[in-house]
Amino acid sequence: MMTYRFCGNSGLQLPLISLGLWHNFGDVDDFTTATQIVLHAYEQGVTHFDLANNYGPPPGSAEINFGRLFRNHLKTHRDELLISSKAGHPMWTGPYGDGGSRKYMMASINQSLQRTGLDYFDIFYSHRYDPNTPIEETVQALIDIVKQGKALYVGLSKYPAEKARQAYNMMQEQHVRCLIFQDKYNLLHRKPERELIDLNETYGVGFIVFSPLAQGLLTNRYLNGIPDDSRAAKSHGFLKREDVTPEIINKIKQLSILADERGQSLAEMSLAWLLHKKSVSSVIVGASSVSQLQDNLKAINHITFTDSELRQIDEIVVSD
């Protein structure tokens, strides 16, 4: 049932929908539910599972839990899976537990392989640009990770476009091309359109999207304000109460009407809008239940838009 798309100028195909393990797979979460979500995703053709060393909480627990799940249920299917991880955000205390130094990158991938029990990652990312480390040092570590067989491919996440260009050039010079770029992109956050998408296409780099539903804003959860049990109502997390402004609520209400006319939920249309773009290799979704995952997977059934619908969307979401 899944559709696959080549990742940039490579022979690697990604499912249109990938499963992110940023939330709901830490030690604070229910392991049985997490297992059900991953196995249902795999049964539906979701072959790509996206981790990072700091995912949890606590940091590292998502990799440990995925490794346990993998050993119990998916080990014999290793060659049918794409498993990615990243390093770049704070992971342990002291001067070597954060950033983009060779010391941190090498220690991180070794720890991540140990936590998951894997022999290699399919993709390993520099999770963010570190201005305190020369980019040549970080990129050389990624190149060496591939040459050492610890990852098949490498990628960048959340890099400024000009720094990404430098990294792409350096990798090309050493014949380890950057496979993929990961960044935040959704109907309410259009920054990658300014220069990043064109840059990736120029270099043949795939583009995978995280936060496609804007931390839940692009669902029906906030159509009537902020529910007490929502992410925005909590004191922690990336979506703040002050982010859910009357202007944003008005936009998502208009988008929801258009989605209804297309026969989709707001979440489905938001994912479909990303997937209609050929520059997008895959979209990473999170899920707290099998039913939520299944609802998101419905988006791949209708990813075509008329010119009129695209104009309406831009009129709704793009400020003057």
Backbone as CSV, one residue per row, in Angstrom:
resi,resn,N_x,N_y,N_z,CA_x,CA_y,CA_z,C_x,C_y,C_z
1,MET,0.818,-1.205,0.000,0.000,0.000,0.000,0.854,1.258,0.000
2,MET,2.089,1.157,0.464,2.956,2.325,0.536,3.535,2.656,-0.836
3,THR,3.789,3.938,-1.048,4.480,4.411,-2.241,5.878,4.837,-1.822
4,TYR,6.852,4.607,-2.694,8.237,4.929,-2.380,8.763,5.938,-3.405
5,ARG,9.725,6.735,-2.961,10.267,7.799,-3.801,11.783,7.798,-3.658
6,PHE,12.481,7.925,-4.795,13.937,7.966,-4.738,14.404,9.191,-3.963
7,CYS,15.440,8.990,-3.151,15.962,10.049,-2.291,17.030,10.837,-3.045
8,GLY,16.620,12.007,-3.540,17.553,12.821,-4.309,18.074,12.059,-5.506
9,ASN,19.326,12.297,-5.840,19.966,11.615,-6.968,20.694,10.383,-6.451
10,SER,19.905,9.417,-5.958,20.490,8.184,-5.432,19.584,7.025,-5.815
11,GLY,20.051,5.828,-5.544,19.246,4.642,-5.799,18.422,4.209,-4.606
12,LEU,18.494,4.985,-3.513,17.776,4.620,-2.288,16.353,5.176,-2.318
13,GLN,15.387,4.300,-2.080,13.992,4.720,-2.037,13.504,4.828,-0.601
14,LEU,12.782,5.908,-0.320,12.169,6.116,0.989,10.660,5.976,0.863
15,PRO,9.991,5.464,1.907,8.528,5.486,1.897,8.060,6.938,2.001
16,LEU,6.922,7.257,1.394,6.424,8.637,1.492,6.236,9.047,2.941
17,ILE,5.826,8.097,3.768,5.673,8.352,5.198,6.725,7.555,5.958
18,SER,7.516,8.251,6.773,8.480,7.612,7.665,8.004,7.811,9.097
19,LEU,8.435,6.930,9.991,8.013,7.029,11.388,9.142,7.606,12.230
20,GLY,8.850,8.719,12.895,9.810,9.339,13.790,9.603,8.879,15.230
21,LEU,10.697,8.666,15.933,10.632,8.163,17.307,11.062,9.233,18.308
22,TRP,10.854,10.500,17.937,11.204,11.635,18.795,10.370,11.616,20.072
23,HIS,9.075,11.427,19.908,8.161,11.335,21.038,7.597,9.909,21.127
24,ASN,7.112,9.566,22.314,6.321,8.343,22.543,7.120,7.048,22.576
25,PHE,8.455,7.129,22.553,9.259,5.899,22.564,10.324,5.906,23.650
26,GLY,10.199,6.838,24.599,11.140,6.904,25.706,10.720,6.005,26.854
27,ASP,11.507,6.033,27.908,11.187,5.218,29.078,9.929,5.693,29.794
28,VAL,9.529,6.938,29.553,8.307,7.461,30.172,7.053,6.987,29.447
29,ASP,7.226,6.314,28.319,6.096,5.892,27.492,5.850,4.391,27.633
30,ASP,4.705,3.955,27.142,4.322,2.555,27.244,4.993,1.739,26.133
31,PHE,5.813,0.783,26.512,6.586,0.016,25.529,5.687,-0.849,24.652
32,THR,4.624,-1.381,25.206,3.706,-2.208,24.411,3.065,-1.395,23.307
33,THR,2.625,-0.180,23.642,2.035,0.698,22.623,3.067,1.059,21.562
34,ALA,4.294,1.385,21.999,5.356,1.724,21.049,5.621,0.563,20.095
35,THR,5.638,-0.632,20.620,5.852,-1.818,19.789,4.737,-1.976,18.767
36,GLN,3.504,-1.811,19.190,2.356,-1.929,18.281,2.446,-0.906,17.155
37,ILE,2.868,0.317,17.490,2.972,1.365,16.480,4.025,1.010,15.436
38,VAL,5.202,0.594,15.893,6.290,0.273,14.963,5.918,-0.913,14.076
39,LEU,5.365,-1.952,14.658,5.026,-3.134,13.869,3.901,-2.846,12.882
40,HIS,2.927,-2.031,13.293,1.861,-1.669,12.354,2.435,-0.830,11.209
41,ALA,3.333,0.072,11.540,3.967,0.878,10.490,4.668,-0.021,9.482
42,TYR,5.450,-0.968,9.975,6.173,-1.873,9.078,5.204,-2.683,8.214
43,GLU,4.127,-3.153,8.811,3.126,-3.927,8.061,2.484,-3.090,6.950
44,GLN,2.441,-1.772,7.152,1.833,-0.893,6.153,2.856,-0.371,5.131
45,GLY,4.078,-0.874,5.201,5.089,-0.481,4.216,5.977,0.658,4.645
46,VAL,5.851,1.099,5.897,6.762,2.126,6.421,8.070,1.424,6.782
47,THR,9.061,1.620,5.954,10.333,0.914,6.140,11.397,1.765,6.813
48,HIS,11.108,3.050,7.007,12.112,3.965,7.544,11.724,4.421,8.948
49,PHE,12.653,4.219,9.914,12.442,4.604,11.303,13.554,5.563,11.718
50,ASP,13.145,6.739,12.204,14.078,7.842,12.431,14.298,8.081,13.923
51,LEU,15.545,7.942,14.361,15.953,8.120,15.750,16.968,9.252,15.867
52,ALA,17.338,9.567,17.103,18.494,10.419,17.401,19.020,10.001,18.760
53,ASN,20.285,10.299,19.017,20.878,9.840,20.274,20.167,10.427,21.496
54,ASN,19.603,11.639,21.391,19.000,12.294,22.544,17.496,12.064,22.672
55,TYR,16.903,11.240,21.800,15.460,11.016,21.890,15.129,10.193,23.135
56,GLY,14.024,10.537,23.755,13.563,9.868,24.964,12.230,10.468,25.386
57,PRO,12.148,10.953,26.599,13.160,10.980,27.651,13.222,9.669,28.428
58,PRO,14.348,9.453,29.150,15.573,10.247,29.147,16.347,10.052,27.846
59,PRO,17.302,10.938,27.558,18.091,10.801,26.333,18.688,9.407,26.207
60,GLY,18.597,8.855,25.006,19.131,7.520,24.743,18.107,6.418,24.872
61,SER,17.003,6.682,25.570,16.043,5.608,25.829,15.266,5.199,24.585
62,ALA,15.036,6.127,23.652,14.330,5.742,22.425,15.162,4.743,21.631
63,GLU,16.482,4.951,21.568,17.346,3.998,20.859,17.363,2.651,21.581
64,ILE,17.432,2.682,22.905,17.432,1.429,23.664,16.131,0.665,23.436
65,ASN,15.008,1.378,23.492,13.712,0.723,23.320,13.521,0.211,21.901
66,PHE,14.000,0.988,20.928,13.910,0.496,19.553,14.771,-0.749,19.382
67,GLY,15.963,-0.743,19.985,16.831,-1.919,19.890,16.181,-3.158,20.473
68,ARG,15.517,-2.997,21.594,14.799,-4.123,22.215,13.684,-4.620,21.306
69,LEU,12.938,-3.683,20.763,11.848,-4.032,19.845,12.394,-4.725,18.596
70,PHE,13.493,-4.171,18.069,14.116,-4.736,16.873,14.545,-6.184,17.112
71,ARG,15.213,-6.434,18.222,15.685,-7.791,18.515,14.522,-8.773,18.657
72,ASN,13.433,-8.304,19.255,12.296,-9.191,19.519,11.431,-9.464,18.299
73,HIS,11.380,-8.520,17.356,10.387,-8.625,16.291,10.913,-8.419,14.860
74,LEU,11.990,-7.684,14.686,12.358,-7.251,13.333,13.765,-7.641,12.900
75,LYS,14.492,-8.338,13.741,15.895,-8.615,13.437,16.067,-9.357,12.124
76,THR,15.169,-10.286,11.824,15.301,-11.051,10.577,14.919,-10.218,9.356
77,HIS,14.393,-9.013,9.581,13.988,-8.128,8.475,14.957,-6.956,8.305
78,ARG,16.156,-7.051,8.875,17.079,-5.906,8.867,17.301,-5.338,7.478
79,ASP,17.427,-6.180,6.484,17.726,-5.686,5.143,16.514,-5.073,4.449
80,GLU,15.359,-5.136,5.087,14.148,-4.499,4.562,13.875,-3.169,5.253
81,LEU,14.763,-2.756,6.148,14.536,-1.563,6.952,15.590,-0.499,6.692
82,LEU,15.180,0.758,6.851,16.089,1.894,6.882,16.002,2.487,8.287
83,ILE,17.119,2.495,8.993,17.144,3.004,10.357,18.159,4.140,10.427
84,SER,17.697,5.281,10.860,18.572,6.461,10.913,18.710,6.938,12.348
85,SER,19.843,7.578,12.631,20.028,8.258,13.906,20.878,9.502,13.680
86,LYS,21.051,10.278,14.756,21.693,11.592,14.629,22.464,11.914,15.895
87,ALA,23.374,12.882,15.766,24.088,13.415,16.925,24.349,14.895,16.679
88,GLY,24.201,15.683,17.729,24.454,17.111,17.588,23.905,17.945,18.720
89,HIS,22.881,17.444,19.389,22.307,18.140,20.535,22.907,17.595,21.832
90,PRO,22.713,18.294,22.956,23.276,17.823,24.231,22.850,16.398,24.557
91,MET,23.840,15.571,24.929,23.565,14.168,25.192,24.100,13.737,26.555
92,TRP,25.307,14.168,26.906,25.833,13.872,28.234,26.612,15.093,28.725
93,THR,26.852,15.130,30.041,27.500,16.292,30.630,28.980,16.324,30.289
94,GLY,29.563,17.498,30.445,30.982,17.651,30.153,31.207,18.269,28.786
95,PRO,32.456,18.556,28.456,32.752,19.289,27.219,32.618,18.481,25.936
96,TYR,32.428,17.167,26.019,32.410,16.333,24.810,31.044,15.738,24.490
97,GLY,30.006,16.194,25.200,28.680,15.598,25.041,27.715,16.417,24.224
98,ASP,28.208,17.310,23.393,27.348,18.199,22.619,28.150,18.746,21.446
99,GLY,27.436,19.159,20.390,28.074,19.891,19.303,28.400,19.057,18.080
100,GLY,29.489,19.437,17.415,29.832,18.779,16.158,31.279,18.357,16.066
101,SER,31.966,18.271,17.207,33.373,17.873,17.166,33.515,16.427,16.724
102,ARG,34.667,16.097,16.219,34.949,14.703,15.836,34.807,13.791,17.056
103,LYS,35.294,14.269,18.207,35.198,13.497,19.445,33.740,13.130,19.734
104,TYR,32.860,14.120,19.670,31.456,13.881,19.990,30.769,13.026,18.937
105,MET,31.017,13.292,17.672,30.346,12.546,16.606,30.735,11.070,16.645
106,MET,32.018,10.784,16.817,32.473,9.393,16.837,31.981,8.660,18.077
107,ALA,32.059,9.317,19.227,31.551,8.690,20.443,30.049,8.450,20.330
108,SER,29.354,9.393,19.712,27.897,9.296,19.609,27.462,8.113,18.760
109,ILE,28.077,7.950,17.589,27.624,6.839,16.748,27.985,5.504,17.401
110,ASN,29.110,5.445,18.082,29.454,4.199,18.767,28.440,3.888,19.870
111,GLN,28.048,4.898,20.627,27.050,4.698,21.670,25.690,4.313,21.073
112,SER,25.304,4.987,19.986,24.004,4.705,19.373,23.942,3.286,18.823
113,LEU,25.025,2.832,18.215,25.067,1.450,17.737,24.965,0.471,18.902
114,GLN,25.611,0.803,19.999,25.544,-0.076,21.171,24.135,-0.105,21.754
115,ARG,23.495,1.071,21.846,22.151,1.119,22.420,21.142,0.354,21.576
116,THR,21.236,0.490,20.270,20.276,-0.177,19.388,20.646,-1.628,19.116
117,GLY,21.915,-1.980,19.301,22.361,-3.326,18.980,22.551,-3.555,17.493
118,LEU,22.599,-2.486,16.724,22.771,-2.606,15.274,24.245,-2.671,14.906
119,ASP,24.519,-3.249,13.743,25.881,-3.269,13.214,26.207,-1.974,12.470
120,TYR,25.184,-1.314,11.956,25.372,-0.081,11.188,24.038,0.658,11.145
121,PHE,24.091,1.957,10.861,22.892,2.727,10.548,22.820,2.900,9.036
122,ASP,21.616,2.944,8.538,21.462,3.234,7.108,21.794,4.690,6.826
123,ILE,21.358,5.590,7.724,21.654,7.017,7.583,22.074,7.553,8.947
124,PHE,23.156,8.327,8.980,23.559,8.999,10.210,23.732,10.479,9.909
125,TYR,23.109,11.312,10.757,23.074,12.757,10.525,23.924,13.531,11.530
126,SER,24.428,14.660,11.064,24.794,15.740,11.962,23.497,16.475,12.272
127,HIS,23.061,16.437,13.535,21.716,16.851,13.911,21.513,18.356,13.836
128,ARG,22.590,19.116,13.920,22.491,20.572,13.781,23.872,21.134,13.510
129,TYR,23.922,22.305,12.912,25.184,22.996,12.670,25.719,23.538,13.981
130,ASP,27.006,23.301,14.225,27.664,23.775,15.438,28.621,24.906,15.071
131,PRO,28.284,26.157,15.406,29.155,27.281,15.027,30.490,27.284,15.756
132,ASN,30.605,26.486,16.822,31.843,26.456,17.587,32.843,25.411,17.080
133,THR,32.428,24.630,16.093,33.302,23.618,15.505,33.486,23.922,14.021
134,PRO,34.698,23.921,13.511,34.875,24.116,12.066,34.061,23.080,11.303
135,ILE,33.346,23.536,10.292,32.469,22.617,9.564,33.272,21.482,8.937
136,GLU,34.537,21.768,8.577,35.382,20.728,7.997,35.572,19.559,8.968
137,GLU,35.627,19.846,10.275,35.820,18.790,11.266,34.583,17.893,11.360
138,THR,33.411,18.527,11.396,32.174,17.745,11.490,31.966,16.899,10.241
139,VAL,32.179,17.521,9.084,31.942,16.814,7.827,32.946,15.676,7.656
140,GLN,34.200,15.893,8.043,35.187,14.816,7.923,34.793,13.642,8.802
141,ALA,34.229,13.920,9.968,33.769,12.830,10.836,32.664,12.042,10.140
142,LEU,31.727,12.731,9.484,30.658,12.030,8.756,31.228,11.179,7.627
143,ILE,32.180,11.736,6.896,32.806,10.989,5.803,33.478,9.724,6.335
144,ASP,34.197,9.869,7.431,34.909,8.723,7.997,33.942,7.684,8.568
145,ILE,32.793,8.133,9.067,31.778,7.199,9.563,31.318,6.280,8.440
146,VAL,31.144,6.823,7.244,30.774,5.999,6.093,31.925,5.074,5.712
147,LYS,33.122,5.616,5.654,34.266,4.812,5.228,34.597,3.707,6.230
148,GLN,34.216,3.908,7.487,34.422,2.877,8.507,33.291,1.851,8.537
149,GLY,32.265,2.059,7.720,31.167,1.103,7.651,30.145,1.224,8.761
150,LYS,30.177,2.327,9.510,29.228,2.502,10.603,27.891,3.074,10.118
151,ALA,27.890,3.636,8.931,26.651,4.110,8.299,26.811,3.965,6.788
152,LEU,25.714,3.663,6.123,25.750,3.548,4.660,25.714,4.909,3.994
153,TYR,24.965,5.829,4.591,24.798,7.183,4.058,24.864,8.176,5.209
154,VAL,25.116,9.445,4.868,25.083,10.494,5.890,24.202,11.643,5.416
155,GLY,23.745,12.423,6.401,22.883,13.547,6.108,23.119,14.698,7.062
156,LEU,22.463,15.804,6.765,22.511,17.000,7.604,21.102,17.347,8.057
157,SER,21.009,17.961,9.227,19.719,18.405,9.727,19.836,19.842,10.225
158,LYS,18.924,20.702,9.782,18.777,22.069,10.290,20.012,22.941,10.059
159,TYR,20.767,22.689,9.026,21.926,23.525,8.716,21.488,24.762,7.947
160,PRO,22.118,25.924,8.182,21.905,27.060,7.286,22.303,26.677,5.864
161,ALA,21.628,27.240,4.893,21.846,26.818,3.507,23.299,26.966,3.079
162,GLU,23.957,28.065,3.442,25.331,28.262,2.992,26.281,27.253,3.632
163,LYS,26.036,26.887,4.881,26.862,25.871,5.535,26.601,24.493,4.916
164,ALA,25.356,24.242,4.544,25.041,22.981,3.862,25.785,22.902,2.536
165,ARG,25.849,24.017,1.818,26.568,24.041,0.538,28.044,23.683,0.754
166,GLN,28.660,24.256,1.779,30.055,23.930,2.074,30.217,22.440,2.359
167,ALA,29.292,21.893,3.135,29.369,20.478,3.481,29.194,19.611,2.247
168,TYR,28.245,19.956,1.392,28.008,19.178,0.176,29.254,19.149,-0.693
169,ASN,29.900,20.299,-0.847,31.100,20.372,-1.685,32.223,19.513,-1.108
170,MET,32.410,19.587,0.186,33.487,18.817,0.821,33.236,17.320,0.695
171,MET,31.996,16.905,0.873,31.683,15.483,0.735,31.913,15.004,-0.692
172,GLN,31.481,15.810,-1.649,31.675,15.428,-3.051,33.154,15.239,-3.368
173,GLU,33.997,16.112,-2.820,35.430,16.026,-3.092,36.018,14.700,-2.611
174,GLN,35.416,14.130,-1.564,35.921,12.865,-1.021,35.037,11.679,-1.407
175,HIS,34.151,11.885,-2.369,33.342,10.803,-2.949,32.421,10.129,-1.936
176,VAL,31.975,10.904,-0.939,30.925,10.455,-0.016,29.859,11.542,-0.049
177,ARG,28.947,11.407,-1.000,27.969,12.464,-1.215,26.929,12.486,-0.103
178,CYS,26.524,13.684,0.272,25.448,13.807,1.249,24.162,13.271,0.632
179,LEU,23.529,12.321,1.310,22.317,11.703,0.773,21.086,12.562,0.982
180,ILE,20.968,13.212,2.171,19.670,13.714,2.586,19.814,14.890,3.544
181,PHE,18.841,15.780,3.471,18.758,16.923,4.385,17.429,16.842,5.110
182,GLN,17.454,17.016,6.428,16.231,16.968,7.226,15.965,18.344,7.837
183,ASP,14.711,18.808,7.698,14.387,20.124,8.250,12.902,20.221,8.546
184,LYS,12.560,21.216,9.327,11.167,21.526,9.639,10.518,22.214,8.435
185,TYR,9.346,21.712,8.045,8.642,22.279,6.889,7.182,21.885,7.005
186,ASN,6.307,22.845,6.920,4.879,22.556,6.928,4.122,23.757,6.385
187,LEU,2.818,23.662,6.333,1.996,24.735,5.770,2.195,26.068,6.481
188,LEU,2.538,26.020,7.756,2.705,27.243,8.534,4.156,27.677,8.653
189,HIS,5.072,26.836,8.203,6.509,27.132,8.280,7.116,26.872,6.906
190,ARG,7.329,27.925,6.147,7.718,27.787,4.742,9.179,28.178,4.487
191,LYS,9.954,28.351,5.527,11.329,28.837,5.377,12.168,28.042,4.384
192,PRO,12.087,26.690,4.343,12.934,25.955,3.383,12.712,26.355,1.925
193,GLU,11.580,26.959,1.611,11.310,27.338,0.232,12.215,28.463,-0.246
194,ARG,12.801,29.221,0.672,13.568,30.413,0.296,14.823,30.062,-0.488
195,GLU,15.567,29.052,-0.033,16.786,28.677,-0.759,17.171,27.219,-0.584
196,LEU,16.700,26.592,0.477,17.146,25.240,0.798,16.694,24.216,-0.233
197,ILE,15.438,24.283,-0.651,14.918,23.286,-1.591,15.679,23.351,-2.912
198,ASP,15.908,24.553,-3.417,16.661,24.703,-4.670,18.092,24.195,-4.504
199,LEU,18.694,24.472,-3.345,20.062,24.014,-3.100,20.131,22.490,-3.121
200,ASN,19.192,21.845,-2.449,19.190,20.385,-2.422,19.014,19.795,-3.812
201,GLU,18.134,20.392,-4.589,17.908,19.889,-5.950,19.160,20.076,-6.804
202,THR,19.870,21.173,-6.619,21.105,21.423,-7.374,22.144,20.344,-7.099
203,TYR,22.239,19.924,-5.846,23.252,18.943,-5.450,22.730,17.510,-5.462
204,GLY,21.463,17.328,-5.824,20.904,15.982,-5.858,20.723,15.371,-4.489
205,VAL,20.462,16.212,-3.485,20.286,15.765,-2.108,18.797,15.615,-1.813
206,GLY,18.409,14.518,-1.214,17.024,14.317,-0.842,16.619,15.232,0.301
207,PHE,15.313,15.420,0.463,14.786,16.304,1.505,13.702,15.566,2.275
208,ILE,13.924,15.378,3.574,12.947,14.724,4.428,12.462,15.719,5.476
209,VAL,11.173,15.727,5.716,10.526,16.770,6.515,10.187,16.250,7.902
210,PHE,10.511,17.063,8.937,9.978,16.768,10.261,9.026,17.890,10.681
211,SER,8.235,17.637,11.692,7.197,18.550,12.174,6.226,18.939,11.055
212,PRO,5.746,17.957,10.275,4.859,18.291,9.153,3.492,18.806,9.596
213,LEU,3.120,18.532,10.830,1.822,18.990,11.346,1.998,20.099,12.379
214,ALA,3.165,20.738,12.375,3.422,21.889,13.244,3.095,21.582,14.701
215,GLN,3.628,20.457,15.184,3.427,20.043,16.576,1.945,19.899,16.938
216,GLY,1.139,19.536,15.941,-0.280,19.299,16.188,-1.190,20.444,15.818
217,LEU,-0.616,21.609,15.480,-1.456,22.738,15.074,-2.264,22.420,13.825
218,LEU,-1.665,21.641,12.911,-2.336,21.332,11.647,-3.169,20.056,11.773
219,THR,-3.908,19.982,12.864,-4.891,18.925,13.089,-6.158,19.606,13.587
220,ASN,-7.148,18.816,13.896,-8.394,19.422,14.382,-8.359,19.731,15.878
221,ARG,-7.198,19.547,16.517,-7.099,19.717,17.967,-7.314,21.153,18.410
222,TYR,-6.922,22.118,17.569,-6.916,23.508,18.010,-7.930,24.386,17.274
223,LEU,-8.885,23.768,16.622,-9.858,24.540,15.850,-10.714,25.438,16.747
224,ASN,-10.888,25.025,17.988,-11.715,25.797,18.917,-10.928,26.278,20.128
225,GLY,-9.626,26.481,19.941,-8.799,26.942,21.044,-7.831,25.868,21.506
226,ILE,-7.359,25.987,22.749,-6.328,25.102,23.283,-6.954,24.116,24.267
227,PRO,-7.069,22.838,23.895,-7.598,21.835,24.838,-6.685,21.674,26.050
228,ASP,-7.252,21.323,27.177,-6.477,21.192,28.413,-5.426,20.091,28.331
229,ASP,-5.684,19.056,27.519,-4.744,17.933,27.440,-3.843,18.005,26.214
230,SER,-3.752,19.163,25.583,-2.956,19.300,24.357,-1.509,19.668,24.674
231,ARG,-0.638,19.572,23.663,0.772,19.920,23.846,0.926,21.378,24.258
232,ALA,0.141,22.261,23.646,0.281,23.696,23.929,-0.115,24.037,25.353
233,ALA,-0.934,23.203,25.975,-1.376,23.463,27.346,-0.340,23.049,28.372
234,LYS,0.675,22.287,27.958,1.684,21.805,28.887,2.784,22.848,29.069
235,SER,3.415,22.821,30.226,4.457,23.793,30.533,5.771,23.487,29.816
236,HIS,5.937,22.249,29.347,7.153,21.863,28.639,6.813,21.525,27.185
237,GLY,7.827,21.430,26.376,7.604,21.083,24.969,7.869,22.259,24.052
238,PHE,7.786,22.006,22.756,8.147,23.011,21.758,6.963,23.897,21.354
239,LEU,5.757,23.386,21.491,4.584,24.189,21.165,4.105,24.906,22.417
240,LYS,4.140,26.241,22.384,3.771,27.043,23.537,2.353,27.596,23.377
241,ARG,1.730,27.876,24.512,0.387,28.445,24.493,0.344,29.734,23.672
242,GLU,1.393,30.547,23.794,1.417,31.826,23.069,1.570,31.647,21.558
243,ASP,1.952,30.433,21.107,2.053,30.178,19.665,0.678,30.021,19.016
244,VAL,-0.315,29.647,19.818,-1.648,29.393,19.278,-2.450,30.700,19.329
245,THR,-2.120,31.577,18.412,-2.728,32.911,18.381,-4.075,32.876,17.654
246,PRO,-4.908,33.892,17.865,-6.164,33.974,17.101,-5.924,33.939,15.587
247,GLU,-4.827,34.537,15.134,-4.509,34.529,13.701,-4.249,33.101,13.216
248,ILE,-3.495,32.331,14.006,-3.202,30.941,13.640,-4.486,30.117,13.635
249,ILE,-5.315,30.279,14.649,-6.568,29.531,14.709,-7.447,29.853,13.506
250,ASN,-7.478,31.101,13.093,-8.259,31.485,11.915,-7.725,30.791,10.664
251,LYS,-6.394,30.710,10.553,-5.795,30.056,9.391,-6.146,28.565,9.356
252,ILE,-6.017,27.898,10.488,-6.262,26.455,10.473,-7.751,26.154,10.281
253,LYS,-8.610,27.059,10.709,-10.042,26.867,10.443,-10.324,26.929,8.946
254,GLN,-9.707,27.897,8.259,-9.890,28.015,6.805,-9.296,26.810,6.079
255,LEU,-8.129,26.362,6.543,-7.509,25.184,5.932,-8.377,23.951,6.154
256,SER,-8.994,23.847,7.312,-9.845,22.705,7.612,-11.053,22.656,6.687
257,ILE,-11.598,23.810,6.356,-12.733,23.862,5.424,-12.308,23.339,4.054
258,LEU,-11.125,23.774,3.596,-10.619,23.306,2.306,-10.362,21.801,2.337
259,ALA,-9.826,21.315,3.449,-9.580,19.881,3.587,-10.890,19.100,3.499
260,ASP,-11.927,19.589,4.153,-13.242,18.939,4.080,-13.732,18.845,2.644
261,GLU,-13.510,19.902,1.884,-13.943,19.916,0.485,-13.173,18.894,-0.337
262,ARG,-11.940,18.580,0.082,-11.122,17.565,-0.596,-11.413,16.152,-0.078
263,GLY,-12.269,16.054,0.921,-12.555,14.747,1.510,-11.461,14.248,2.416
264,GLN,-10.701,15.165,3.022,-9.599,14.808,3.914,-9.745,15.541,5.247
265,SER,-9.073,15.015,6.255,-8.929,15.770,7.491,-7.855,16.836,7.276
266,LEU,-7.775,17.798,8.192,-6.740,18.824,8.089,-5.355,18.196,8.126
267,ALA,-5.155,17.211,8.991,-3.852,16.542,9.066,-3.518,15.833,7.759
268,GLU,-4.475,15.129,7.195,-4.232,14.427,5.931,-3.856,15.403,4.831
269,MET,-4.598,16.511,4.723,-4.293,17.477,3.672,-2.932,18.120,3.894
270,SER,-2.573,18.378,5.148,-1.284,19.000,5.439,-0.130,18.096,5.021
271,LEU,-0.266,16.798,5.274,0.756,15.841,4.832,0.754,15.710,3.313
272,ALA,-0.429,15.655,2.728,-0.543,15.510,1.279,0.072,16.706,0.562
273,TRP,-0.105,17.901,1.133,0.468,19.113,0.519,1.992,19.008,0.435
274,LEU,2.616,18.471,1.471,4.063,18.257,1.427,4.437,17.200,0.397
275,LEU,3.664,16.119,0.364,4.008,14.995,-0.507,3.730,15.265,-1.977
276,HIS,2.914,16.271,-2.275,2.682,16.577,-3.694,3.912,17.232,-4.312
277,LYS,4.841,17.686,-3.450,6.051,18.340,-3.920,7.116,17.287,-4.222
278,LYS,7.587,17.232,-5.441,8.570,16.223,-5.829,9.905,16.421,-5.126
279,SER,10.129,17.627,-4.599,11.373,17.882,-3.875,11.398,17.213,-2.509
280,VAL,10.244,16.779,-2.012,10.154,16.127,-0.709,10.272,14.620,-0.908
281,SER,11.303,14.024,-0.333,11.520,12.584,-0.473,10.605,11.786,0.445
282,SER,10.385,12.305,1.661,9.572,11.607,2.644,9.169,12.590,3.727
283,VAL,8.128,12.239,4.467,7.643,13.058,5.578,7.672,12.200,6.839
284,ILE,8.287,12.713,7.892,8.366,11.990,9.153,7.161,12.342,10.015
285,VAL,6.404,11.335,10.415,5.280,11.558,11.320,5.576,10.883,12.647
286,GLY,5.020,11.444,13.693,5.042,10.798,14.993,3.673,10.220,15.265
287,ALA,3.584,9.328,16.223,2.289,8.726,16.554,2.307,8.248,17.995
288,SER,1.189,8.490,18.680,1.044,7.998,20.049,0.127,6.791,20.110
289,SER,-0.429,6.399,18.954,-1.311,5.228,18.900,-1.323,4.701,17.473
290,VAL,-1.743,3.458,17.331,-1.867,2.859,16.003,-2.919,3.607,15.187
291,SER,-4.001,4.007,15.807,-5.060,4.698,15.071,-4.585,6.045,14.544
292,GLN,-3.771,6.755,15.332,-3.235,8.029,14.862,-2.308,7.814,13.675
293,LEU,-1.475,6.800,13.746,-0.597,6.480,12.623,-1.412,6.139,11.387
294,GLN,-2.438,5.324,11.558,-3.252,4.918,10.423,-3.926,6.117,9.774
295,ASP,-4.388,7.061,10.584,-4.995,8.279,10.034,-3.988,9.051,9.187
296,ASN,-2.740,9.148,9.652,-1.723,9.867,8.894,-1.382,9.158,7.587
297,LEU,-1.383,7.829,7.617,-1.059,7.071,6.413,-2.083,7.279,5.300
298,LYS,-3.292,7.675,5.664,-4.330,7.916,4.656,-3.945,9.045,3.706
299,ALA,-3.046,9.905,4.135,-2.672,11.065,3.325,-2.117,10.669,1.972
300,ILE,-1.456,9.507,1.873,-0.806,9.136,0.606,-1.828,8.769,-0.464
301,ASN,-3.091,8.602,-0.082,-4.118,8.213,-1.055,-4.572,9.367,-1.941
302,HIS,-4.252,10.590,-1.555,-4.727,11.740,-2.337,-3.736,12.884,-2.168
303,ILE,-2.678,12.895,-2.991,-1.642,13.926,-2.867,-1.614,14.865,-4.071
304,THR,-2.637,14.818,-4.899,-2.726,15.760,-6.011,-3.577,16.953,-5.604
305,PHE,-3.218,18.123,-6.090,-3.928,19.365,-5.803,-4.186,20.107,-7.106
306,THR,-5.322,20.738,-7.197,-5.592,21.604,-8.347,-4.861,22.921,-8.149
307,ASP,-4.666,23.656,-9.236,-4.029,24.973,-9.122,-4.853,25.892,-8.224
308,SER,-6.154,25.755,-8.302,-7.024,26.577,-7.468,-6.829,26.266,-5.985
309,GLU,-6.711,24.992,-5.643,-6.501,24.621,-4.246,-5.172,25.139,-3.728
310,LEU,-4.135,25.054,-4.552,-2.823,25.543,-4.130,-2.839,27.052,-3.924
311,ARG,-3.567,27.767,-4.794,-3.691,29.218,-4.620,-4.431,29.543,-3.325
312,GLN,-5.501,28.812,-3.066,-6.256,29.045,-1.843,-5.398,28.821,-0.606
313,ILE,-4.597,27.767,-0.626,-3.728,27.480,0.513,-2.745,28.618,0.733
314,ASP,-2.116,29.093,-0.353,-1.156,30.184,-0.213,-1.834,31.455,0.289
315,GLU,-3.006,31.720,-0.177,-3.738,32.906,0.270,-4.059,32.826,1.757
316,ILE,-4.295,31.643,2.246,-4.628,31.461,3.656,-3.389,31.589,4.548
317,VAL,-2.296,30.940,4.147,-1.180,30.778,5.086,-0.040,31.772,4.897
318,VAL,0.128,32.347,3.712,1.274,33.216,3.453,0.892,34.643,3.804
319,SER,1.620,35.218,4.768,1.344,36.586,5.179,1.861,37.577,4.139
320,ASP,1.251,38.754,4.116,1.687,39.801,3.185,3.035,40.359,3.599
